[in-house]
Amino acid sequence: MGQNKTVLWVIWLGVTLALGGYLGYRLLGEDKSVFLPGSTSHGHYQIEMACTACHSEAFGGDEVLQEACTSCHGAELKAANDSHPRSKFTDPRNADRLARLDARVCVTCHVEHQPEITTTMAVTVSEDTCMHCHIDIAEDRPSHEGMGFETCASAGCHNFHDNRGLYEDFLLKHLHEADVLPQPRVAARNLRASLELLDSYPLDKYPLRQLALEERDAPPGYREDARINQQWHQTAHAQAGVNCSACHNDNRAESANWIDKPGHSICMNCHQDEGEGFLAGKHGMRLGQQLSPMTPAQARQPMHKQAHNKALTCISCHASHEFNPQHAAVEACLGCHDDSHSKAYKASPHYSLWRTEQNDTEKTATGVSCATCHMPRLSEQHGDKTRIRVQHNQNDNLRPNEKMLRGVCMQCHGLSFAIDALADNELVQGNFNGKPALHIESLDMAERRLLKKRPKPAGEDSG
């Protein structure tokens, strides 16, 4: 009997140690999927193995989670002039609203690891949530009489956070615009011209001057490849005084210290804003959490099989020595993405404009590439000078897609047409090859409300 107990104890101890060792290995390694209580949303699934990105304290509650949310999304909400900021719900005058919906914390509406109740934009509350506070909207807006709760957040109407392209005064400012504006153009990049505005750019190391091919400072054994030499010499790097050692050796040209394949952190020595955008978007967010690079095989949307094992870093799109922005703007995207929207691009009017721009120097900034919409140009004012840079967070304006209105669509199109186009899902899937098949009445309703407010001319029958 005693011997049997000893055997059982040994078995129990062995199983416990084995299980503890296995769980410890999984906890300390990158693959922590065994600890996931449920699948994560489309916004976080890439970093779900970086548990501490959200759970920074072992026994933290809503306050800890809220801090994690705002550390990633706080600046974006501030820039969007959040329609429902925390301050609105901490105001004592709105205590009744707080009782209906505690919107002081993000997890009230966005609960992770609950796939069975997660809907568009990772929302986990019911579709009629808006009505808890806005049930009497028709009293102030008769135009909303009879509208169902499902219409509140429908395309072109309202968003909970970002309404920069939808608020009434903005709609009124853009009434009766043409479908295509008289001069449809996007802003031209001016990185070289604005380098002196950037504190992060090491101008002292790399004065702006064209380097000759003979000036390359790669050490023997690394400088003999004629193809690489020519690729480097024809790029903006050589034209801006950026030598081989700038990327491969941190300005030290000895073979012993040579970095054969520089990572994204090297690129960020000069391209800090672009790098931060990359790490915030789905292309680079895994790297931002010290995980292995994202691969198309891990994506939840259709990707080309031949690209499945491609690790996404800066050079995935920009290549190692060519840095061809035209390639990065279209072919790099289509080399991975295999969804209907991407596959329809080369049959679209946008692609026709893009091809025309590539072949006609007078058509600069008139083409529409993948990057034109998904990695748009941002304008930044530095005193009396303007810097135009590329937003490398390709998800910044993706959901809700009305976030594209101001920074993308309205560079070429009137607001009403743009709202209709973004609301037409079939048109979106076909990459805007045609005109919208539906019309959103947001601008019409705003105009009717304005006309009702205007005083009638003297002598006009008040009846």
C-alpha positions as CSV (number, residue, x, y, z in Angstrom):
1,M,0.0,0.0,0.0
2,G,2.8,2.4,1.0
3,Q,4.7,1.5,-2.2
4,N,1.6,2.3,-4.3
5,K,1.3,5.7,-2.6
6,T,4.9,6.4,-3.4
7,V,4.4,5.6,-7.0
8,L,1.3,7.9,-7.2
9,W,3.2,10.7,-5.5
10,V,6.1,10.3,-8.0
11,I,3.7,10.3,-10.9
12,W,1.9,13.4,-9.5
13,L,5.2,15.2,-9.0
14,G,6.4,14.3,-12.5
15,V,3.2,15.4,-14.1
16,T,3.2,18.7,-12.1
17,L,6.8,19.4,-13.0
18,A,6.3,18.6,-16.6
19,L,3.1,20.7,-16.8
20,G,4.8,23.6,-14.9
21,G,7.8,23.4,-17.2
22,Y,5.6,23.4,-20.3
23,L,3.6,26.4,-19.1
24,G,6.7,28.2,-18.0
25,Y,8.3,27.6,-21.4
26,R,5.1,28.9,-23.2
27,L,4.9,31.9,-20.8
28,L,8.5,32.9,-21.4
29,G,8.4,32.2,-25.1
30,E,6.7,34.2,-27.9
31,D,3.8,31.8,-28.4
32,K,1.5,32.4,-25.4
33,S,-1.7,31.2,-27.1
34,V,-2.4,28.6,-24.5
35,F,-3.1,31.4,-22.0
36,L,-5.6,33.3,-24.2
37,P,-9.1,33.2,-22.8
38,G,-10.6,33.8,-26.2
39,S,-9.8,35.1,-29.7
40,T,-8.8,38.8,-30.0
41,S,-10.3,41.4,-32.3
42,H,-9.0,42.3,-35.8
43,G,-7.2,45.3,-34.2
44,H,-5.2,43.4,-31.7
45,Y,-4.8,39.8,-32.9
46,Q,-1.3,40.5,-34.2
47,I,0.0,41.5,-30.8
48,E,-2.1,39.1,-28.7
49,M,1.1,37.2,-27.7
50,A,2.4,40.4,-26.1
51,C,0.1,40.1,-23.1
52,T,1.8,43.0,-21.2
53,A,0.9,45.4,-24.0
54,C,-2.5,45.6,-22.3
55,H,-2.1,43.7,-19.0
56,S,0.8,45.7,-17.6
57,E,0.0,44.7,-14.0
58,A,-0.9,41.2,-12.9
59,F,-4.0,42.2,-11.0
60,G,-4.9,45.5,-12.6
61,G,-8.5,46.4,-13.3
62,D,-10.2,48.8,-15.6
63,E,-7.7,51.6,-14.7
64,V,-4.7,49.6,-15.9
65,L,-6.5,48.6,-19.1
66,Q,-7.6,52.2,-19.7
67,E,-4.0,53.4,-19.5
68,A,-3.0,50.7,-22.0
69,C,-5.8,51.8,-24.4
70,T,-4.9,55.5,-24.2
71,S,-1.1,54.9,-24.5
72,C,-1.8,53.6,-28.0
73,H,-5.0,55.4,-29.1
74,G,-5.1,58.5,-26.9
75,A,-3.2,60.8,-29.3
76,E,-5.5,59.7,-32.2
77,L,-8.6,60.4,-30.2
78,K,-7.3,63.9,-29.3
79,A,-6.4,64.6,-32.9
80,A,-9.9,63.5,-33.9
81,N,-11.5,65.9,-31.4
82,D,-13.3,62.9,-29.9
83,S,-17.0,63.4,-29.9
84,H,-17.4,61.4,-26.7
85,P,-14.3,62.2,-24.6
86,R,-13.9,61.0,-21.0
87,S,-14.6,64.5,-19.7
88,K,-18.1,64.3,-21.0
89,F,-18.9,61.4,-18.7
90,T,-17.0,62.7,-15.7
91,D,-19.0,66.0,-15.8
92,P,-21.5,65.9,-12.9
93,R,-24.2,67.4,-15.2
94,N,-24.1,64.2,-17.2
95,A,-24.4,61.8,-14.3
96,D,-27.6,60.4,-15.7
97,R,-25.8,59.4,-18.9
98,L,-23.0,57.8,-16.9
99,A,-25.6,55.6,-15.3
100,R,-26.7,54.3,-18.7
101,L,-23.3,53.9,-20.3
102,D,-20.0,54.2,-18.4
103,A,-18.0,55.5,-21.3
104,R,-15.2,56.7,-19.0
105,V,-13.3,53.5,-19.9
106,C,-12.9,52.0,-23.3
107,V,-13.6,48.5,-22.2
108,T,-17.3,49.4,-21.6
109,C,-17.7,49.2,-25.4
110,H,-14.6,47.3,-26.5
111,V,-14.1,44.0,-24.5
112,E,-11.3,41.8,-25.8
113,H,-11.4,38.0,-26.0
114,Q,-15.2,37.9,-26.6
115,P,-15.4,37.0,-30.3
116,E,-19.0,35.8,-30.0
117,I,-20.2,39.4,-29.2
118,T,-17.5,41.4,-31.1
119,T,-18.9,43.3,-34.1
120,T,-17.5,45.9,-36.5
121,M,-14.6,48.0,-35.1
122,A,-14.3,45.7,-32.1
123,V,-17.5,47.0,-30.6
124,T,-19.0,44.6,-28.0
125,V,-22.2,46.5,-26.9
126,S,-25.6,46.2,-28.5
127,E,-26.5,48.1,-31.7
128,D,-29.0,50.2,-30.0
129,T,-26.5,51.7,-27.4
130,C,-26.8,55.2,-29.0
131,M,-30.5,55.3,-28.0
132,H,-29.7,55.1,-24.3
133,C,-28.8,58.8,-24.5
134,H,-30.3,60.0,-27.8
135,I,-33.8,58.5,-27.6
136,D,-35.3,62.0,-28.0
137,I,-33.1,63.1,-30.9
138,A,-36.2,63.8,-33.2
139,E,-37.3,66.6,-30.8
140,D,-34.3,68.7,-31.9
141,R,-33.8,67.1,-35.3
142,P,-37.2,66.5,-36.9
143,S,-35.4,65.0,-39.9
144,H,-34.5,62.0,-37.7
145,E,-38.1,61.2,-37.0
146,G,-38.8,57.5,-37.5
147,M,-35.2,56.5,-38.0
148,G,-34.3,53.2,-36.4
149,F,-31.5,52.7,-33.9
150,E,-29.5,50.8,-36.5
151,T,-29.1,54.0,-38.6
152,C,-27.1,56.0,-36.0
153,A,-23.7,54.7,-37.0
154,S,-24.5,53.8,-40.6
155,A,-22.2,55.0,-43.3
156,G,-22.0,58.8,-43.7
157,C,-24.1,59.6,-40.6
158,H,-22.4,59.5,-37.2
159,N,-19.4,57.9,-35.6
160,F,-18.9,57.6,-31.8
161,H,-15.4,59.1,-31.8
162,D,-14.3,60.7,-35.1
163,N,-16.8,63.0,-36.9
164,R,-14.3,65.3,-38.4
165,G,-15.7,64.7,-41.9
166,L,-19.4,64.5,-40.8
167,Y,-20.3,67.4,-38.4
168,E,-22.9,69.8,-39.6
169,D,-20.8,72.9,-40.1
170,F,-18.4,71.0,-42.2
171,L,-21.2,69.5,-44.3
172,L,-22.6,73.0,-44.9
173,K,-19.2,74.3,-45.9
174,H,-19.0,71.7,-48.7
175,L,-22.5,71.8,-50.2
176,H,-23.0,71.3,-54.0
177,E,-19.4,70.4,-54.8
178,A,-18.6,68.7,-58.1
179,D,-18.1,65.0,-58.0
180,V,-14.5,65.6,-59.2
181,L,-12.9,68.8,-58.2
182,P,-11.5,71.2,-60.9
183,Q,-7.9,70.5,-59.8
184,P,-7.7,67.1,-58.3
185,R,-4.2,66.7,-56.8
186,V,-2.5,65.3,-53.8
187,A,0.3,67.1,-51.9
188,A,3.8,66.4,-53.2
189,R,6.3,65.0,-50.7
190,N,9.1,67.4,-49.7
191,L,11.3,65.5,-47.3
192,R,14.6,66.8,-48.7
193,A,13.4,70.4,-48.6
194,S,12.1,70.1,-45.0
195,L,15.0,68.2,-43.4
196,E,16.2,71.3,-41.6
197,L,12.9,71.4,-39.8
198,L,13.4,68.0,-38.3
199,D,15.3,67.9,-35.0
200,S,15.5,64.1,-35.3
201,Y,17.4,64.2,-38.6
202,P,21.3,64.0,-38.3
203,L,22.2,66.8,-40.7
204,D,25.6,67.2,-39.0
205,K,26.5,63.6,-40.1
206,Y,24.9,63.7,-43.5
207,P,25.2,67.2,-45.2
208,L,22.9,67.5,-48.2
209,R,25.1,66.8,-51.2
210,Q,25.4,64.3,-54.0
211,L,27.9,61.6,-53.3
212,A,30.0,60.2,-56.1
213,L,30.0,56.4,-56.7
214,E,33.7,56.4,-55.7
215,E,32.9,57.9,-52.3
216,R,31.0,54.8,-51.1
217,D,32.5,53.9,-47.7
218,A,31.7,50.2,-47.5
219,P,34.8,48.2,-46.5
220,P,36.5,45.7,-48.8
221,G,34.4,42.6,-49.3
222,Y,31.2,44.7,-49.3
223,R,31.9,47.3,-51.9
224,E,32.4,45.1,-55.0
225,D,28.8,44.4,-56.0
226,A,28.2,46.6,-59.1
227,R,24.5,46.2,-59.0
228,I,24.2,47.3,-55.4
229,N,26.6,50.2,-56.0
230,Q,24.4,51.5,-58.8
231,Q,21.2,51.0,-56.9
232,W,22.5,53.0,-54.0
233,H,24.0,55.7,-56.2
234,Q,20.7,56.4,-58.0
235,T,18.7,56.8,-54.8
236,A,17.8,59.8,-52.7
237,H,20.3,58.4,-50.1
238,A,23.3,59.1,-52.3
239,Q,21.8,62.3,-53.4
240,A,21.4,63.5,-49.8
241,G,24.9,62.5,-48.6
242,V,23.9,59.3,-46.9
243,N,26.7,56.8,-47.3
244,C,26.8,53.0,-46.9
245,S,28.0,53.2,-43.3
246,A,25.0,55.3,-42.3
247,C,22.8,52.2,-42.4
248,H,25.3,49.3,-42.2
249,N,27.7,50.5,-39.6
250,D,26.4,53.6,-37.8
251,N,29.1,55.7,-39.5
252,R,32.0,53.3,-38.7
253,A,33.4,51.6,-41.8
254,E,35.2,48.7,-40.4
255,S,34.3,45.1,-41.4
256,A,34.2,43.9,-37.9
257,N,31.3,46.2,-37.1
258,W,29.4,45.8,-40.3
259,I,25.6,45.2,-40.0
260,D,24.7,43.0,-43.0
261,K,20.9,43.4,-42.7
262,P,20.0,46.6,-40.8
263,G,16.7,46.6,-39.0
264,H,13.9,49.1,-38.8
265,S,15.6,50.9,-35.8
266,I,18.4,51.9,-38.1
267,C,16.0,53.4,-40.6
268,M,14.4,55.4,-37.7
269,N,17.7,57.2,-37.0
270,C,16.6,59.4,-39.9
271,H,13.0,58.5,-40.6
272,Q,11.6,58.7,-37.1
273,D,8.1,59.9,-37.9
274,E,7.7,57.3,-40.6
275,G,9.1,54.6,-38.4
276,E,6.7,55.4,-35.5
277,G,3.8,55.3,-38.0
278,F,5.0,51.9,-39.3
279,L,5.2,50.5,-35.7
280,A,1.7,51.7,-34.9
281,G,0.1,50.1,-38.0
282,K,-0.6,46.5,-38.7
283,H,2.5,46.2,-40.9
284,G,4.9,46.9,-38.0
285,M,2.9,46.7,-34.7
286,R,4.4,43.3,-33.8
287,L,7.9,44.8,-34.1
288,G,6.6,47.6,-31.9
289,Q,5.9,45.1,-29.2
290,Q,9.3,43.3,-29.6
291,L,7.7,40.3,-31.3
292,S,8.9,38.7,-34.5
293,P,7.9,40.6,-37.7
294,M,4.4,40.2,-39.1
295,T,4.1,37.8,-42.0
296,P,1.2,37.6,-44.5
297,A,0.5,34.1,-43.4
298,Q,-0.6,35.4,-40.0
299,A,-3.1,37.9,-41.5
300,R,-6.8,37.4,-41.2
301,Q,-7.5,38.8,-44.7
302,P,-6.7,37.2,-48.1
303,M,-3.0,37.2,-49.0
304,H,-1.0,35.7,-51.8
305,K,0.4,32.3,-50.9
306,Q,3.8,33.0,-52.4
307,A,4.1,35.9,-49.9
308,H,3.0,34.0,-46.8
309,N,6.5,33.7,-45.2
310,K,7.6,37.3,-46.1
311,A,8.7,39.1,-42.9
312,L,7.4,42.7,-42.9
313,T,10.0,45.3,-42.2
314,C,10.9,48.6,-43.9
315,I,12.7,46.9,-46.7
316,S,9.7,44.6,-47.5
317,C,8.2,47.5,-49.4
318,H,11.2,49.8,-50.0
319,A,13.8,47.1,-50.9
320,S,17.3,47.0,-49.6
321,H,19.1,49.5,-51.9
322,E,16.6,50.8,-54.5
323,F,14.1,52.6,-52.2
324,N,11.7,52.9,-55.2
325,P,8.7,54.9,-53.9
326,Q,6.7,54.0,-57.0
327,H,7.2,50.3,-56.4
328,A,6.3,50.7,-52.7
329,A,3.1,52.6,-53.6
330,V,1.6,49.8,-55.7
331,E,3.5,46.7,-56.5
332,A,4.7,46.1,-53.0
333,C,1.1,46.2,-51.8
334,L,-0.3,43.9,-54.5
335,G,2.5,41.5,-54.0
336,C,0.9,40.5,-50.7
337,H,-2.7,41.6,-50.6
338,D,-5.2,39.3,-52.5
339,D,-8.6,40.6,-51.4
340,S,-11.2,41.8,-53.9
341,H,-10.5,45.5,-53.4
342,S,-6.8,45.0,-54.1
343,K,-7.4,42.7,-57.1
344,A,-9.7,45.2,-58.7
345,Y,-7.3,48.1,-58.5
346,K,-5.6,47.7,-61.9
347,A,-9.0,47.8,-63.6
348,S,-9.9,51.1,-61.8
349,P,-9.8,54.7,-63.0
350,H,-7.5,55.4,-60.1
351,Y,-4.8,53.0,-61.6
352,S,-5.3,54.7,-65.0
353,L,-4.4,58.0,-63.4
354,W,-1.4,56.4,-61.7
355,R,0.0,55.1,-64.9
356,T,-0.5,58.4,-66.6
357,E,1.4,60.2,-63.9
358,Q,4.3,57.7,-64.2
359,N,4.6,58.5,-67.9
360,D,3.9,62.2,-67.9
361,T,6.0,64.6,-65.8
362,E,3.3,67.3,-66.1
363,K,0.8,65.0,-64.3
364,T,2.8,64.9,-61.0
365,A,0.6,64.3,-57.9
366,T,-2.5,63.4,-60.0
367,G,-2.2,59.6,-59.9
368,V,-3.9,57.5,-57.3
369,S,-1.9,54.5,-56.0
370,C,-2.7,52.2,-53.1
371,A,-0.5,54.4,-50.9
372,T,-2.3,57.6,-52.0
373,C,-5.4,56.5,-50.0
374,H,-4.0,54.1,-47.4
375,M,-0.7,55.9,-46.6
376,P,-1.7,59.5,-47.3
377,R,0.3,62.7,-47.3
378,L,0.2,64.7,-44.1
379,S,0.8,68.4,-43.9
380,E,2.6,69.8,-40.9
381,Q,3.2,73.5,-40.3
382,H,6.6,74.6,-38.9
383,G,6.4,78.3,-38.6
384,D,6.1,79.7,-42.2
385,K,7.2,76.4,-43.7
386,T,5.2,73.3,-44.6
387,R,6.4,69.8,-44.4
388,I,4.6,67.1,-46.4
389,R,5.3,63.6,-45.1
390,V,3.8,60.1,-45.7
391,Q,1.6,58.5,-43.0
392,H,3.1,55.0,-42.6
393,N,0.4,53.7,-40.3
394,Q,-1.8,52.3,-43.0
395,N,-4.7,51.7,-40.6
396,D,-4.9,55.2,-39.3
397,N,-7.8,56.1,-41.6
398,L,-9.2,52.7,-42.4
399,R,-12.1,52.2,-39.9
400,P,-14.5,53.8,-40.0
401,N,-13.7,54.7,-43.6
402,E,-15.2,58.2,-43.2
403,K,-11.8,59.0,-41.6
404,M,-10.6,59.1,-45.2
405,L,-12.8,61.9,-46.2
406,R,-10.8,65.0,-45.3
407,G,-7.2,63.7,-45.8
408,V,-7.8,61.6,-48.9
409,C,-11.0,61.7,-50.8
410,M,-11.6,65.4,-50.7
411,Q,-8.2,66.1,-52.3
412,C,-9.9,65.1,-55.6
413,H,-13.7,64.7,-54.9
414,G,-16.6,66.7,-53.6
415,L,-17.8,65.7,-50.1
416,S,-21.2,64.4,-51.1
417,F,-19.8,62.2,-53.8
418,A,-17.1,60.9,-51.4
419,I,-19.5,60.0,-48.6
420,D,-21.7,58.2,-51.1
421,A,-18.7,56.3,-52.5
422,L,-17.4,55.2,-49.1
423,A,-20.9,54.0,-48.1
424,D,-21.3,51.8,-51.2
425,N,-19.6,48.6,-50.1
426,E,-19.9,47.0,-53.5
427,L,-18.2,50.0,-55.1
428,V,-15.5,49.8,-52.4
429,Q,-14.9,46.1,-53.1
430,G,-14.6,46.9,-56.8
431,N,-12.1,49.6,-56.1
432,F,-14.3,52.5,-57.1
433,N,-14.7,51.4,-60.7
434,G,-17.9,53.3,-61.4
435,K,-20.2,55.7,-59.5
436,P,-22.0,55.2,-56.2
437,A,-25.3,53.3,-56.5
438,L,-26.8,55.0,-53.4
439,H,-27.0,58.4,-51.9
440,I,-26.5,59.4,-48.2
441,E,-28.7,62.4,-47.2
442,S,-26.4,63.9,-44.6
443,L,-25.6,67.1,-46.7
444,D,-29.2,67.4,-47.8
445,M,-30.5,67.2,-44.2
446,A,-27.9,69.8,-43.1
447,E,-29.0,72.1,-45.9
448,R,-32.7,71.8,-45.1
449,R,-32.0,72.5,-41.5
450,L,-30.0,75.6,-42.4
451,L,-32.8,76.9,-44.7
452,K,-35.3,76.5,-41.9
453,K,-33.2,78.5,-39.6
454,R,-32.8,81.5,-42.0
455,P,-35.2,84.4,-41.4
456,K,-37.8,84.8,-44.2
457,P,-37.5,87.9,-46.4
458,A,-39.6,90.9,-45.2
459,G,-43.2,90.8,-46.5
460,E,-43.2,87.1,-47.2
461,D,-46.3,85.3,-46.0
462,S,-45.4,83.7,-42.7
463,G,-47.9,81.0,-43.4
